[in-house]
Amino acid sequence: MKRLFLLASLAFLSLSVAAQPDTPVVQFLRENPARAAFNTHSYEFLPTHDTPAPAGYKPFYISHYGRHGSRSDWGGGQYATVRDVLSRAKEKNLLTSEGESLLREASVIYELYNGMDGRLTPRGVREHAALAERMYHRFPAVFKRGSKRVRAVSSTVPRCIVSMNGFTARLQSLQPDLDIDLDTGEKFTEYIATGANRTIERRTSAALAPRRQQMMASLDTDTFMKTLFTDPEAAKQFIPNPSAFQYAMYATAKVGEAFDIEGDMFRYLPFENVVKFHEDNFLSAYLNQCNSELNGELRLPLNKPLADVLIRQADDVISGKVQRAADLTFGHDWPALGLMCYFGLEGVSEKLSVDEAAANWLPSWYCPFATNLQIVFYRFTKYHEILVKFLMNERETAIPALKPVSGPYYRWEDVKAYCANRVPHTRIVAHRGYWNGNAQNSIASLKKAQDFGCWGSECDVHLTADGVVVVNHDGAIGGLDIQKSNSEDVRAQTLVNGEPVSTLDEYLTQAGKNRDCVLVIELKPHYSEEREDILVDKCLAALKSHRLYDPERIAFISFSHHICRKIAKLAPGFTNQYLEGDIAPAVLHAEGINGIDYEYPVFYAHPEWVKEAHDLGMSVNAWTVNGKEDIEKMRDLGLDQITTNEPALARKLLWEVCNQ
């Protein structure tokens, strides 16, 4: 894939924290050390450039996503540490002139911070006002010749709302006849402010932990101490951990720009330490939020809801359904990064390893304060074809996977087709957990499915003779008929990995540790409808007691038509899929059952049932899909989920047809 990187030797790709080769990232920081602040680097207002559009095409609409402007950080304790340590050292006459200067600047930051985490600073308001003015003068035709209506929507976070107000107030001052609607609310925030999830964060932390440990151990503390203190040995009485104190100093310097501190506050740190701290910060963000080798398949789907909203808004304007000059959306850094990756923008979205990202990914270029993505739409009255170009932080940016009409201009229909195939529609359910190397229906298999990032993990439940819900696939274990045996006897049996048979309560305890993996509970048919009713009631009660009674966290499946009807009545908002494969979707839908989960050969025989179910708003799953050809067929039929014993193979096959 084409990459917009500064020229660098391939030898630099093995960057380690112990070495400081002059990689593109290092060159980037040498050019402007303030960039070491990464996502707290204030916006760089650089000259803009517009490649002429194809003849006859004029801009008429802008879709914009902007991160809030410069703000305070969540570093109050670190700011106080720097100020207090230096104050005590000053009392002992231990500060150099540089130490005195740092004390003054750190004191200003702490006072301006004033205990308010994440508060937009005056600079943040100015940034958005300036961005609005630059947009207005760059694309005057959008605001002067077309619709006078503008809609602005923000997440509910105050710094985003104030940024929105600063931006729109400047637009209004430039053109008073604009009709600007402002809005915010929880439903908007759901798609505006999508971050990473805990599964991704855990994987990232595990991947970076050795690197971080090595980084902290390799810091140059001697130079730092000599810079600030006249007697570094005496100063150690205030600084038991010089490495940790340097990190606090870095955290303080990161927000110097946001508080309008003049001068580069990173000058107090050895440059090689600044590079290491910067890398530690941005690698976590890259792995958590972008299309990395480690987490790309988990992260990209999280960006789809925001991209879908922007696409739908644009289509409403293009079709004439809505008259609007611009849709302005105000949110946060991580969704902005995710959105740029979803659109496949050059530079930010490349799928990199940790070492490649450390050497080449230019974080403050992509994610400073006031980060913005502007999608500018062009039309020519003689043609229906709509062209678009993408401005990443006001810079024309390519989509390497698409062929442009010319320069940075792409057909909107091509962009939409690309986005429609950006992530798989079909999601993975681990059958009885991800049990390769574990045991089916074990807690270990559930945890492995969660850690792998499966959309869901399936388990099977039965009711013992004494009314305890236990997790096991077969109706018998160790010669015991589970439904006719007491729970104590059933629980005495062990799975092949040594775990005892779990109760549903124990299983739900593990399910509750990961919000990102849906627990798909298969309720087994029982000897009577009365017993099945008890099983349903006990399952729902257990979910409520574990605070898991949530349609986004739990789905139900069963071979029992009666159980599915019962769940439809008692839990109508939950995914509820019938398993037997002998009933057409319309019949189930009429009974309030909202999904089908049939053995995959059923869909070979009745592929029309997929469309029928989808047209009725039902979900469609298939079990148990393990072979390459069968996975590909179910994928191509557009199933919502497949249940499989082979999650790794399924992920590979589902993603291989996507644009990455």
PLY file of the C-alpha trace (Angstrom):
ply
format ascii 1.0
element vertex 660
property float x
property float y
property float z
element edge 659
property int vertex1
property int vertex2
end_header
0.00 0.00 0.00
1.25 3.43 -0.87
2.48 5.34 2.17
3.00 9.02 2.60
6.08 8.83 4.78
9.25 10.86 4.88
12.14 8.97 3.30
13.77 6.61 5.74
15.99 3.58 5.59
14.23 0.27 6.15
16.72 -0.32 8.90
14.83 2.26 10.94
11.81 -0.03 11.12
13.40 -1.92 14.01
13.44 1.17 16.22
13.93 0.34 19.87
13.68 2.58 22.88
17.38 2.13 23.51
18.37 3.63 20.15
17.59 6.99 18.61
18.03 6.68 14.84
16.95 9.72 12.87
13.62 8.24 11.80
10.82 10.28 10.24
9.29 10.67 13.71
12.54 12.00 15.16
12.98 14.35 12.20
9.43 15.54 12.76
10.19 16.43 16.39
13.48 18.11 15.53
11.60 20.34 13.10
9.21 21.44 15.86
9.81 20.03 19.37
6.35 21.21 20.49
4.97 18.30 18.45
6.17 15.99 21.20
2.94 16.88 22.99
1.16 14.58 20.50
-2.61 14.90 21.10
-2.11 17.91 23.36
-0.12 19.75 20.70
-1.94 22.92 19.75
-3.10 23.23 16.17
-0.55 24.31 13.56
-2.12 26.81 11.18
-0.14 26.16 8.01
-0.72 27.61 4.54
-3.43 25.77 2.64
-3.40 24.62 -0.97
-6.24 23.64 -3.28
-5.66 21.59 -6.37
-8.02 22.93 -9.06
-11.17 20.85 -9.35
-12.09 19.31 -12.72
-13.51 21.90 -15.09
-17.01 23.02 -14.22
-17.10 21.54 -10.70
-17.85 23.88 -7.80
-18.04 23.18 -4.05
-21.56 23.17 -2.60
-21.45 21.28 0.71
-18.99 20.47 3.51
-19.17 17.61 5.99
-16.88 18.34 8.93
-15.75 16.44 12.03
-13.69 18.51 14.43
-12.04 17.69 17.68
-12.36 20.27 20.45
-9.59 22.83 20.72
-6.76 23.15 23.23
-7.71 22.14 26.75
-6.28 21.35 30.13
-5.25 17.74 30.65
-5.83 15.20 33.42
-2.43 15.88 34.96
-3.23 17.89 38.07
-1.25 15.61 40.33
1.73 15.71 38.00
1.61 19.50 37.65
1.53 19.78 41.44
4.44 17.36 41.79
6.63 19.42 39.46
5.72 22.69 41.14
6.08 21.38 44.70
9.40 19.60 44.13
10.92 22.65 42.47
9.55 24.93 45.19
11.22 22.86 47.91
14.44 22.78 45.92
14.31 26.57 45.59
14.01 26.95 49.34
17.32 25.08 49.57
18.89 27.23 46.82
19.28 24.17 44.61
17.72 25.46 41.39
19.65 26.46 38.29
18.35 29.31 36.15
16.59 26.68 34.03
15.06 25.23 37.18
13.83 28.69 38.19
12.29 29.19 34.75
10.56 25.81 34.84
9.17 26.54 38.31
7.58 29.76 37.06
6.03 28.06 34.04
4.82 25.02 35.99
3.25 27.31 38.59
1.36 29.20 35.89
0.07 25.95 34.40
-1.06 24.62 37.78
-2.87 27.86 38.61
-4.58 28.07 35.21
-5.50 24.40 35.36
-7.22 25.12 38.71
-8.35 21.54 39.19
-10.50 21.51 36.03
-9.68 18.44 33.97
-10.39 18.72 30.27
-11.51 22.37 30.32
-11.24 24.24 27.02
-8.71 27.04 27.28
-9.06 30.44 25.57
-6.61 29.18 22.97
-9.00 26.33 22.16
-11.79 28.80 21.38
-9.45 30.86 19.21
-8.42 27.75 17.28
-11.98 26.95 16.30
-12.79 30.53 15.43
-9.74 30.61 13.16
-10.67 27.27 11.56
-14.15 28.57 10.80
-12.75 31.70 9.21
-10.28 29.74 7.09
-13.00 27.35 5.93
-15.31 30.24 5.07
-12.75 32.12 3.01
-11.45 28.95 1.38
-14.89 27.82 0.19
-17.00 30.99 -0.05
-19.30 29.48 -2.68
-20.54 26.89 -0.17
-21.90 29.56 2.16
-22.73 32.44 -0.19
-24.27 30.79 -3.25
-26.05 27.76 -1.90
-28.21 26.99 1.08
-27.84 29.37 4.00
-28.52 26.59 6.51
-25.81 25.04 8.65
-26.28 22.35 11.27
-23.80 21.87 14.10
-23.93 18.94 16.53
-21.64 18.28 19.49
-21.00 15.56 22.00
-22.33 16.44 25.44
-18.83 17.19 26.77
-18.52 20.93 27.61
-15.20 21.48 25.79
-16.82 20.23 22.58
-19.91 22.40 23.05
-17.76 25.49 23.66
-15.65 24.64 20.59
-18.82 24.36 18.53
-19.97 27.74 19.79
-16.63 29.34 18.98
-16.65 27.92 15.46
-20.25 28.79 14.61
-20.09 32.25 16.18
-17.25 33.15 13.85
-19.18 31.78 10.85
-22.19 33.85 11.86
-20.07 36.97 12.22
-18.66 36.46 8.72
-22.07 35.91 7.16
-24.96 37.07 9.35
-27.66 35.61 7.08
-26.58 32.04 7.85
-29.22 30.01 9.66
-27.16 27.90 12.09
-28.78 25.21 14.23
-26.87 23.98 17.28
-27.60 20.70 19.05
-26.18 18.19 21.51
-27.44 15.15 23.36
-26.75 11.59 24.45
-27.94 10.00 21.20
-25.52 12.17 19.22
-22.71 11.36 21.63
-23.20 7.62 21.00
-21.79 7.95 17.48
-19.75 11.16 17.85
-17.61 9.96 20.75
-16.91 6.28 20.08
-13.54 5.40 21.58
-11.68 2.13 21.86
-12.98 -0.78 23.89
-11.48 -2.62 26.81
-10.51 -5.67 24.80
-8.41 -3.49 22.50
-6.93 -1.59 25.43
-5.92 -4.80 27.21
-4.25 -6.14 24.08
-2.42 -2.86 23.60
-1.25 -2.70 27.21
0.10 -6.22 27.02
1.92 -5.47 23.75
3.51 -2.25 25.02
4.34 -3.26 28.61
7.86 -4.63 27.87
8.64 -1.64 25.66
7.49 0.80 28.34
9.52 -0.92 31.02
12.62 -0.78 28.84
11.95 2.87 28.03
11.70 3.94 31.67
14.88 2.04 32.51
16.82 3.69 29.67
16.09 7.35 30.46
18.97 9.80 30.78
18.35 11.15 34.28
21.81 12.65 34.88
21.51 15.31 32.19
18.01 16.18 33.35
19.06 16.59 36.99
22.06 18.73 36.03
19.84 20.97 33.95
17.53 21.84 36.83
19.62 21.52 39.98
22.90 23.05 41.08
23.55 20.00 43.24
21.81 16.98 41.68
22.78 14.66 44.53
21.29 16.98 47.13
18.14 17.39 45.02
17.51 13.64 45.12
16.11 14.09 48.62
13.05 15.58 46.90
13.04 13.19 43.94
13.23 9.52 44.96
12.39 8.45 41.39
13.98 10.79 38.81
12.49 8.85 35.89
8.95 9.25 37.21
9.63 12.92 37.91
10.74 13.38 34.31
7.48 11.86 33.11
5.59 14.32 35.31
7.69 17.08 33.77
6.80 15.80 30.28
3.10 15.76 31.20
3.38 19.38 32.36
5.25 20.49 29.24
2.61 18.85 27.02
-0.01 21.45 27.95
2.26 24.49 27.90
0.97 25.54 24.49
-2.65 25.10 25.54
-2.11 27.63 28.33
-0.23 30.02 26.02
3.13 29.46 27.70
5.70 31.02 25.41
8.69 28.90 24.50
9.29 25.20 24.21
8.84 23.58 27.62
10.41 20.35 26.38
13.76 22.15 26.40
14.23 21.16 30.03
14.36 17.48 29.09
17.08 15.68 27.12
15.83 15.40 23.56
16.24 11.62 23.54
13.97 11.39 26.61
11.37 13.56 24.90
11.41 11.18 21.94
10.89 8.20 24.25
8.03 9.79 26.20
6.39 10.89 22.96
6.66 7.39 21.51
5.19 5.86 24.65
2.19 8.20 24.39
1.40 7.94 20.73
1.98 4.19 20.27
-0.80 3.50 22.74
-3.13 5.76 20.78
-2.14 4.27 17.43
-2.70 0.69 18.59
-5.95 1.54 20.37
-7.55 3.80 17.77
-6.13 3.09 14.32
-5.80 0.36 11.74
-2.84 -1.33 13.40
-1.64 -4.85 12.72
-2.48 -5.66 16.32
-6.03 -4.32 16.58
-7.21 -3.05 13.20
-9.86 -5.75 12.74
-11.32 -4.87 16.14
-11.03 -1.09 15.88
-12.28 -0.33 12.36
-15.83 -1.65 12.96
-16.21 0.80 15.86
-15.81 3.68 13.41
-18.66 2.61 11.14
-21.58 4.31 12.99
-19.96 7.75 12.76
-19.00 7.29 9.10
-22.52 6.06 8.30
-24.05 9.19 9.82
-21.79 11.49 7.79
-22.52 9.54 4.60
-26.26 9.63 5.21
-26.21 13.37 5.92
-24.33 14.01 2.68
-26.72 11.87 0.65
-29.69 13.77 2.09
-28.15 17.03 0.85
-27.19 15.58 -2.55
-30.69 14.19 -3.11
-32.33 17.47 -2.19
-34.08 15.94 0.81
-32.25 18.45 3.01
-31.13 21.97 2.12
-27.84 22.60 3.92
-24.46 24.19 3.26
-22.58 22.26 5.94
-22.89 19.64 8.65
-20.47 20.42 11.46
-19.78 17.74 14.06
-17.70 18.40 17.18
-16.14 15.59 19.14
-12.88 14.11 20.29
-9.45 12.91 19.23
-9.91 9.14 19.21
-13.08 9.16 17.06
-11.37 11.61 14.70
-8.45 9.22 14.26
-10.82 6.31 13.82
-12.85 8.18 11.21
-9.74 9.07 9.20
-8.72 5.41 9.28
-12.19 4.30 8.22
-12.01 6.51 5.15
-8.55 5.05 4.43
-6.75 8.39 4.37
-3.10 8.27 3.42
-0.59 8.43 6.25
-2.92 8.01 9.19
-4.62 4.74 8.19
-1.74 2.47 7.12
-1.73 -0.92 8.82
1.56 -0.89 10.70
3.41 -3.01 13.22
4.50 -1.46 16.50
8.02 -0.86 15.21
6.80 0.60 11.92
4.49 2.99 13.74
7.21 4.02 16.18
9.49 5.00 13.31
7.06 6.45 10.78
3.65 7.45 12.13
3.48 11.23 12.65
0.98 11.56 15.50
0.71 15.30 16.06
0.27 15.70 12.30
-2.90 13.64 12.54
-4.21 14.32 16.03
-3.41 17.74 17.54
-5.94 19.82 19.40
-8.65 20.99 16.97
-7.99 18.04 14.63
-10.46 18.27 11.77
-11.62 16.26 8.80
-13.39 18.24 6.09
-15.09 16.40 3.25
-15.79 18.96 0.52
-18.45 18.10 -2.07
-18.38 19.37 -5.67
-20.97 19.27 -8.44
-21.26 20.30 -12.09
-24.77 21.21 -13.17
-24.38 19.34 -16.47
-23.68 16.05 -14.71
-25.19 14.17 -11.81
-21.80 12.88 -10.69
-20.64 14.25 -7.33
-16.95 14.62 -6.55
-15.38 14.92 -3.11
-12.01 15.66 -1.63
-10.79 14.99 1.90
-8.94 17.59 3.94
-7.15 16.15 6.95
-6.30 19.08 9.18
-6.91 21.28 6.13
-4.43 19.34 3.96
-5.58 17.60 0.80
-5.24 13.89 1.47
-5.47 10.87 -0.80
-7.30 7.57 -0.41
-4.70 5.15 -1.81
-7.25 2.36 -2.29
-9.31 4.45 -4.74
-8.57 5.88 -8.14
-9.21 9.63 -8.19
-10.87 11.46 -11.05
-7.94 13.85 -10.85
-5.66 15.06 -8.06
-7.40 14.57 -4.70
-10.92 14.43 -6.20
-12.90 11.19 -5.95
-16.32 10.10 -7.13
-18.65 10.10 -4.17
-20.20 6.83 -5.33
-16.73 5.24 -5.32
-16.13 6.48 -1.77
-19.46 5.07 -0.60
-18.81 1.71 -2.26
-15.40 1.60 -0.58
-16.90 2.39 2.82
-19.65 -0.20 2.36
-16.93 -2.85 2.13
-14.60 -1.36 4.72
-15.43 -3.84 7.46
-17.20 -7.22 7.37
-20.92 -7.20 7.90
-20.78 -10.71 9.36
-19.60 -11.02 12.95
-18.02 -13.95 14.77
-19.59 -15.96 17.59
-17.24 -18.43 19.26
-19.10 -21.76 19.53
-19.08 -22.85 23.19
-16.36 -20.25 23.68
-12.98 -20.18 21.98
-12.17 -23.64 23.24
-9.12 -24.58 21.14
-6.60 -25.52 23.83
-9.28 -25.24 26.52
-12.59 -26.99 27.10
-15.95 -26.30 25.53
-18.21 -24.15 27.70
-15.39 -23.53 30.16
-14.79 -20.14 31.74
-11.33 -20.25 30.16
-12.93 -20.60 26.71
-15.16 -17.60 27.37
-12.20 -15.51 28.45
-10.23 -16.53 25.36
-13.14 -15.51 23.12
-13.27 -12.16 24.90
-9.53 -11.60 24.62
-9.55 -12.56 20.93
-12.18 -9.92 20.29
-15.03 -12.14 19.13
-18.32 -10.29 18.69
-19.95 -13.01 20.78
-19.30 -16.19 22.71
-21.94 -18.91 22.90
-22.71 -21.16 25.86
-25.35 -23.80 26.64
-27.47 -23.93 29.81
-29.55 -26.61 31.53
-31.67 -26.70 34.68
-30.70 -29.32 37.25
-33.29 -31.28 39.23
-32.84 -28.93 42.19
-33.28 -25.81 40.08
-29.71 -24.64 39.46
-28.76 -23.39 35.98
-25.47 -24.95 34.84
-23.35 -24.52 31.71
-22.67 -27.59 29.56
-23.43 -28.58 25.99
-24.66 -32.14 26.28
-27.63 -33.07 28.39
-25.51 -35.62 30.22
-22.05 -35.52 31.79
-20.17 -38.28 33.56
-23.15 -40.58 33.09
-25.50 -38.11 34.78
-28.64 -36.74 33.15
-28.23 -33.08 34.12
-31.95 -32.33 34.23
-32.58 -35.30 36.53
-29.52 -34.83 38.77
-28.78 -32.52 41.68
-26.43 -29.62 41.06
-23.93 -30.90 43.61
-23.43 -34.10 41.61
-23.25 -32.25 38.31
-20.79 -29.73 39.70
-18.55 -32.57 40.86
-17.84 -33.42 37.22
-14.86 -31.80 35.53
-14.24 -30.56 32.00
-11.22 -31.69 30.01
-9.22 -28.64 31.17
-9.86 -29.46 34.82
-12.55 -26.85 35.47
-15.67 -27.99 37.27
-18.98 -27.62 35.46
-19.88 -23.96 35.91
-23.10 -22.52 37.20
-24.62 -19.75 35.11
-23.80 -17.36 37.95
-20.11 -18.23 37.72
-20.18 -17.88 33.95
-21.87 -14.48 34.18
-19.16 -13.29 36.55
-16.62 -13.75 33.76
-19.03 -12.34 31.16
-19.36 -9.20 33.26
-15.61 -8.56 33.06
-15.76 -7.70 29.35
-18.39 -5.36 27.91
-17.27 -5.90 24.34
-18.16 -9.58 23.82
-21.85 -10.49 23.64
-22.76 -13.60 25.63
-25.00 -15.77 23.44
-26.96 -18.06 25.75
-28.44 -21.21 24.28
-31.31 -22.44 26.45
-31.61 -26.18 25.91
-35.01 -27.86 25.39
-36.30 -29.49 28.58
-38.67 -32.31 29.41
-41.68 -30.05 29.76
-42.74 -26.52 28.94
-43.06 -25.89 32.67
-39.38 -26.73 33.14
-38.47 -24.53 30.19
-40.42 -21.65 31.74
-38.45 -22.04 34.96
-35.18 -22.07 33.00
-36.09 -18.83 31.19
-37.16 -17.13 34.41
-33.98 -18.16 36.24
-31.75 -17.02 33.35
-33.39 -13.60 33.20
-33.20 -13.24 36.97
-29.50 -14.15 36.96
-28.77 -11.58 34.24
-30.52 -8.89 36.24
-28.65 -9.78 39.42
-25.33 -9.53 37.54
-26.40 -6.26 35.89
-26.12 -7.90 32.49
-29.76 -7.57 31.49
-28.82 -5.52 28.44
-29.66 -6.24 24.77
-26.20 -5.01 23.78
-24.51 -7.59 26.01
-26.75 -10.65 25.85
-28.45 -12.65 23.06
-30.62 -15.76 23.32
-30.90 -18.83 21.08
-32.81 -22.06 21.44
-34.01 -25.17 19.57
-37.19 -24.92 21.63
-39.89 -22.97 19.83
-41.62 -22.54 23.18
-38.55 -21.01 24.81
-38.15 -18.52 21.95
-41.80 -17.50 22.26
-41.37 -17.11 26.00
-38.31 -14.88 25.60
-40.11 -12.83 22.94
-42.79 -12.13 25.53
-40.56 -11.48 28.56
-37.50 -9.88 26.92
-38.71 -8.41 23.60
-35.76 -6.06 23.12
-33.15 -8.84 23.08
-31.80 -10.75 20.08
-33.77 -13.99 20.17
-32.90 -16.56 17.50
-34.64 -19.87 16.78
-32.24 -22.74 15.98
-34.16 -25.67 14.52
-34.17 -24.49 10.90
-37.66 -25.70 10.07
-39.67 -22.46 10.15
-39.65 -19.59 7.65
-38.65 -16.19 9.07
-42.06 -14.59 8.47
-43.78 -17.15 10.71
-41.36 -16.49 13.57
-41.59 -12.74 13.07
-45.35 -12.92 13.47
-44.77 -14.51 16.87
-42.39 -11.76 17.98
-39.24 -13.86 17.53
-36.69 -11.52 15.98
-33.96 -13.80 14.67
-32.99 -17.10 13.08
-29.84 -19.13 13.75
-29.94 -22.13 11.47
-27.39 -24.79 10.64
-25.54 -23.48 7.59
-26.85 -26.14 5.09
-30.32 -24.63 5.63
-29.11 -21.44 3.95
-27.75 -23.39 1.00
-31.27 -24.76 0.57
-33.08 -21.50 1.41
-30.82 -18.53 0.63
-33.97 -16.44 0.20
-34.57 -16.70 3.94
-31.65 -14.36 4.57
-33.28 -11.52 2.62
-36.72 -12.36 3.99
-35.43 -12.11 7.55
-33.51 -8.90 6.90
-36.51 -7.30 5.21
-38.45 -8.04 8.40
-35.72 -6.54 10.58
-34.61 -9.91 11.93
-31.03 -10.99 12.66
-29.55 -14.00 10.87
-26.92 -16.39 12.26
-25.63 -19.79 11.12
-24.13 -22.67 13.08
-21.53 -24.26 13.18
-19.55 -22.86 10.26
-15.98 -24.15 10.29
-14.87 -24.80 6.71
-13.38 -22.21 4.38
-15.99 -22.55 1.63
-18.88 -22.51 4.10
-17.57 -19.43 5.91
-17.15 -17.65 2.58
-20.67 -18.64 1.48
-22.29 -17.39 4.66
-20.25 -14.19 4.38
-21.35 -13.67 0.80
-25.00 -14.28 1.72
-24.70 -11.37 4.16
-25.42 -13.16 7.43
-25.19 -11.00 10.54
-23.25 -13.59 12.50
-21.70 -17.00 12.08
-21.09 -19.33 14.98
-17.82 -21.20 14.55
-15.24 -23.40 16.21
-12.59 -21.59 14.16
-12.66 -17.87 15.12
-9.16 -17.15 13.74
-9.93 -18.67 10.33
-13.31 -16.93 10.24
-11.74 -13.55 10.99
-9.18 -14.02 8.23
-11.80 -15.00 5.65
-14.28 -12.30 6.64
-11.65 -9.57 6.36
-9.92 -10.71 3.19
-12.55 -9.10 0.95
-12.45 -5.80 2.83
-10.43 -2.75 1.83
-7.63 -2.34 4.35
0 1
1 2
2 3
3 4
4 5
5 6
6 7
7 8
8 9
9 10
10 11
11 12
12 13
13 14
14 15
15 16
16 17
17 18
18 19
19 20
20 21
21 22
22 23
23 24
24 25
25 26
26 27
27 28
28 29
29 30
30 31
31 32
32 33
33 34
34 35
35 36
36 37
37 38
38 39
39 40
40 41
41 42
42 43
43 44
44 45
45 46
46 47
47 48
48 49
49 50
50 51
51 52
52 53
53 54
54 55
55 56
56 57
57 58
58 59
59 60
60 61
61 62
62 63
63 64
64 65
65 66
66 67
67 68
68 69
69 70
70 71
71 72
72 73
73 74
74 75
75 76
76 77
77 78
78 79
79 80
80 81
81 82
82 83
83 84
84 85
85 86
86 87
87 88
88 89
89 90
90 91
91 92
92 93
93 94
94 95
95 96
96 97
97 98
98 99
99 100
100 101
101 102
102 103
103 104
104 105
105 106
106 107
107 108
108 109
109 110
110 111
111 112
112 113
113 114
114 115
115 116
116 117
117 118
118 119
119 120
120 121
121 122
122 123
123 124
124 125
125 126
126 127
127 128
128 129
129 130
130 131
131 132
132 133
133 134
134 135
135 136
136 137
137 138
138 139
139 140
140 141
141 142
142 143
143 144
144 145
145 146
146 147
147 148
148 149
149 150
150 151
151 152
152 153
153 154
154 155
155 156
156 157
157 158
158 159
159 160
160 161
161 162
162 163
163 164
164 165
165 166
166 167
167 168
168 169
169 170
170 171
171 172
172 173
173 174
174 175
175 176
176 177
177 178
178 179
179 180
180 181
181 182
182 183
183 184
184 185
185 186
186 187
187 188
188 189
189 190
190 191
191 192
192 193
193 194
194 195
195 196
196 197
197 198
198 199
199 200
200 201
201 202
202 203
203 204
204 205
205 206
206 207
207 208
208 209
209 210
210 211
211 212
212 213
213 214
214 215
215 216
216 217
217 218
218 219
219 220
220 221
221 222
222 223
223 224
224 225
225 226
226 227
227 228
228 229
229 230
230 231
231 232
232 233
233 234
234 235
235 236
236 237
237 238
238 239
239 240
240 241
241 242
242 243
243 244
244 245
245 246
246 247
247 248
248 249
249 250
250 251
251 252
252 253
253 254
254 255
255 256
256 257
257 258
258 259
259 260
260 261
261 262
262 263
263 264
264 265
265 266
266 267
267 268
268 269
269 270
270 271
271 272
272 273
273 274
274 275
275 276
276 277
277 278
278 279
279 280
280 281
281 282
282 283
283 284
284 285
285 286
286 287
287 288
288 289
289 290
290 291
291 292
292 293
293 294
294 295
295 296
296 297
297 298
298 299
299 300
300 301
301 302
302 303
303 304
304 305
305 306
306 307
307 308
308 309
309 310
310 311
311 312
312 313
313 314
314 315
315 316
316 317
317 318
318 319
319 320
320 321
321 322
322 323
323 324
324 325
325 326
326 327
327 328
328 329
329 330
330 331
331 332
332 333
333 334
334 335
335 336
336 337
337 338
338 339
339 340
340 341
341 342
342 343
343 344
344 345
345 346
346 347
347 348
348 349
349 350
350 351
351 352
352 353
353 354
354 355
355 356
356 357
357 358
358 359
359 360
360 361
361 362
362 363
363 364
364 365
365 366
366 367
367 368
368 369
369 370
370 371
371 372
372 373
373 374
374 375
375 376
376 377
377 378
378 379
379 380
380 381
381 382
382 383
383 384
384 385
385 386
386 387
387 388
388 389
389 390
390 391
391 392
392 393
393 394
394 395
395 396
396 397
397 398
398 399
399 400
400 401
401 402
402 403
403 404
404 405
405 406
406 407
407 408
408 409
409 410
410 411
411 412
412 413
413 414
414 415
415 416
416 417
417 418
418 419
419 420
420 421
421 422
422 423
423 424
424 425
425 426
426 427
427 428
428 429
429 430
430 431
431 432
432 433
433 434
434 435
435 436
436 437
437 438
438 439
439 440
440 441
441 442
442 443
443 444
444 445
445 446
446 447
447 448
448 449
449 450
450 451
451 452
452 453
453 454
454 455
455 456
456 457
457 458
458 459
459 460
460 461
461 462
462 463
463 464
464 465
465 466
466 467
467 468
468 469
469 470
470 471
471 472
472 473
473 474
474 475
475 476
476 477
477 478
478 479
479 480
480 481
481 482
482 483
483 484
484 485
485 486
486 487
487 488
488 489
489 490
490 491
491 492
492 493
493 494
494 495
495 496
496 497
497 498
498 499
499 500
500 501
501 502
502 503
503 504
504 505
505 506
506 507
507 508
508 509
509 510
510 511
511 512
512 513
513 514
514 515
515 516
516 517
517 518
518 519
519 520
520 521
521 522
522 523
523 524
524 525
525 526
526 527
527 528
528 529
529 530
530 531
531 532
532 533
533 534
534 535
535 536
536 537
537 538
538 539
539 540
540 541
541 542
542 543
543 544
544 545
545 546
546 547
547 548
548 549
549 550
550 551
551 552
552 553
553 554
554 555
555 556
556 557
557 558
558 559
559 560
560 561
561 562
562 563
563 564
564 565
565 566
566 567
567 568
568 569
569 570
570 571
571 572
572 573
573 574
574 575
575 576
576 577
577 578
578 579
579 580
580 581
581 582
582 583
583 584
584 585
585 586
586 587
587 588
588 589
589 590
590 591
591 592
592 593
593 594
594 595
595 596
596 597
597 598
598 599
599 600
600 601
601 602
602 603
603 604
604 605
605 606
606 607
607 608
608 609
609 610
610 611
611 612
612 613
613 614
614 615
615 616
616 617
617 618
618 619
619 620
620 621
621 622
622 623
623 624
624 625
625 626
626 627
627 628
628 629
629 630
630 631
631 632
632 633
633 634
634 635
635 636
636 637
637 638
638 639
639 640
640 641
641 642
642 643
643 644
644 645
645 646
646 647
647 648
648 649
649 650
650 651
651 652
652 653
653 654
654 655
655 656
656 657
657 658
658 659
